[in-house]
Amino acid sequence: MKAKTHLSQTKSRGGFTLVEMLVVIGMIAALAGISFPVYRSIQKKVEKQQTQMMYTSIERAVDNFETEYNYLPYAGASYPAADVTIYWLNSQISEFFGILMGLESSKNFKRIKFLELPEAEGSGPGGSTARGPYGYYDGVVTSGELATLYSPSGMSYAARIDHDLDGEILCNTLQNNSNYDANVSGKKIIFWTPGAAVWDNTRDDWITSW
């Protein structure tokens, strides 16, 4: 009888009580709440580094284009007389990347591939928007002579080019955001892209090339 009683007591101690399970679940939830902001902070730093590396690659491509053709790449029908901003609200930025990728044949008539870009991740509009509002991220989507580049956070790029070749890029306003007004010297082109914070209608996360 004593042996059976001892065995019964051992079995009863083998499981978790409801209180113990709730305590464990609470601890896991607390740890998750602490770790997610840290993970997101690290992810944003990585995305910023990747974006700035992309800027460097594009700047190099622009330099090589100018060396080959003796003018800077431009979007539109005619060469601009002054600094021009090209951005995601029209197809000019996509035309610009298409030129550098050798997809376009009027301005880059030799069809030289000055810029190699990876194919974008994601499933496009109507698909997953976990990394941005367009459904694509971290690469390019091509269509004919156009190439739309998406940042690691899933946002589009904008650029301003020193077409008047005075050695200074004047930006009185970048997308009406006074935090990123810039007069940049020593660059032929500058870039910026919204970070994930734009989803919350703020612009504190913008990643710039200067």
C-alpha positions, 0 to 999 in steps of 0.5 A: 500500500505504501508503494502505491501511495508513493507512486500516486504522489509522484504522478500527481507532481509530474504536471503543471498546475494552471497557475504555473502555466499562467506564470510561464505564459506571462514570462514568455509574453514579457520577454517577447515584449522586450525583445521585439523593439530590440529586434526592430531596432536592429532590423532598421539599422541593417535596412539603413546600411543596405540602403546606403550601400545601394546609394553608393552603387548607384552613384558609381553607376552615374559616374561611369555613365557620365564617363561614357557619354559625357553627360549625366543620365536624365529622365524626360524628353530633354536634358534639364538646365538645372537640378531636377528631382525625380521621385515615386509620384511619376515614372521618372525615377523608374526611367532613370534606373532603366537607363542605368540598367541598360533597358533604355536605348535613346539616352543609353544608346549603347545599352550598357549595363552600368547598374546591376540590381537584384530582382525584388522580393514580394508578390506585388500590389494586393499581396503581402505588405509586411515590408512596404505598401507596394508589396515589393521590397529589396530589389527592382521590378522591370517593365519594358524600359522602366525599372522601379527600385524598392528599398529593403523596407519596401519603399521607393527612392527619390533623387536629385541630380546636379544637371547644371554641373555647378558642383552643388545640389540645391534642395529647398524642399524634399517632398515638403519636408523641412527636416531634409532641406539640403544644399549638398556640395561635391555630389552629382546626385543625392538620394533619399527614401522613406523608412518604415515610419512613413506608414505612420505619416511621420518622416523621422526614418528617412534614409539619405545619401548625404 
